[in-house]
Amino acid sequence: MFKNKSYIGISFIILVFGIYAIPKIIERIQNSSVVKADRLDNVSTAATKDEKLVMIGPAPKFTLTNQNNDTISNESFKGKVYVVEFFFTTCPSICPKMNQSMLLIEKKFFGNPNFGIASITIDPNHDTAKVLKEHAEFLGVKSTSWQFLRGDQDYIYSIANKGFNLYAASNSNVAGGFEHSGLFALIDKDGNIRCRKDDYGNPILYYDGLEKKGVRDIQQDISILLEE
């Protein structure tokens, strides 16, 4: 008898607890869902912000001459988004592919006054202004904003290796007598080197001028910078 009363009493307590607590639990679950949704929204917003292009630092200052013997400096590109490469006209290896990649970039942004290209030769002793102009004509360059640049060789190597950190050097043991990277540097309107991040969240620093993906990526990021 006593045991039955105990069961009744325990059941009554559980019933009262349920009447009081269950609505509170439901409310907490609902509120928790709202908090969770808010946090997801914040993460999504943060991810969007992280997709902005990384600023690596200021591009080096330079003063060179172009295919028309005009003086061109980094100030000539002020207020413009531009791409920088190092090449030479007699290159038997990667330069032709880089040239073709740059032509695709030129074509996409042809006629945009806020875009430019700087192709700097690492063999200025051979690549005179006349040679550079003939090379531009051979490629079919149409844009007046594509500058083929030359200057003192040691000065150019300093711009490449110390300024942009894009490798360039003389090497009599390789075909053509010179070696250099096939990478493109992207510069914003304020003269800063910019780039996207890789799949792991690290800055890529430069764009591969030998691959379709690199060309596609830099075209997308030029468009972003032109809108800034």
Buried (B, 14 or more C-beta within 10 A) or exposed (E): EEEEEEEEEEEEEEEEEEEEEEEEEEEEEEEEEEEEEEEEEEEEEEEEEEEEBBEBEEBBEBBBBBBEEEEBEBEBBEEBBBBBBBBBBBBEBBBEBBBEBBBEBBEBBEEBEBBBBBBBBBBBEEBBBEBBBEBBEEBEBEBEBBBBBBBEBEEBBBBBBEBBBBBBEEEEEEEBBBBBBBBBBBBBBBBBBBBBBEEEEEBBBBBBBBEEEBBEBBBEBBBBBBEE
